[in-house]
Amino acid sequence: MNGKVRLLLLELLSNKYVTASWGITSISVTEDTVSFDVSGFNNQGRIVILITADGYSIIFKNRLVMKVKLETIVEELDRFIEFGDGYLSKIADWINNKI
């Protein structure tokens, strides 16, 4: 397994509570990508993380949305997947529907 893929997987797993909130399903790992489906408040669909020489490229709906370093990948993905207009009210609605 590619060392950068291994480091990426460890980073995602070490932040399991954040990554679990994304509703991850259909995980796929190749020599140079990690991809999965998400169901967040802000974005839903397939996320592809492509390993590059200078870090990681995040691809969503077949377009590059950002380039990040390993140290910030979980924070940047969380912002992209979960945060957006009305984030706090969406969380409150979700909690109220679960109670």
Protein Blocks (a to p, Z undefined) as FASTA:
>chain_A
ZZklmmmmmmmmmmmmmmmmnopahiacdfkbccdddddfkbgcdddddddfklcaddee
hiafbdcdfklmmmmmmmmmmgcghklmmmmmmmmmmZZ
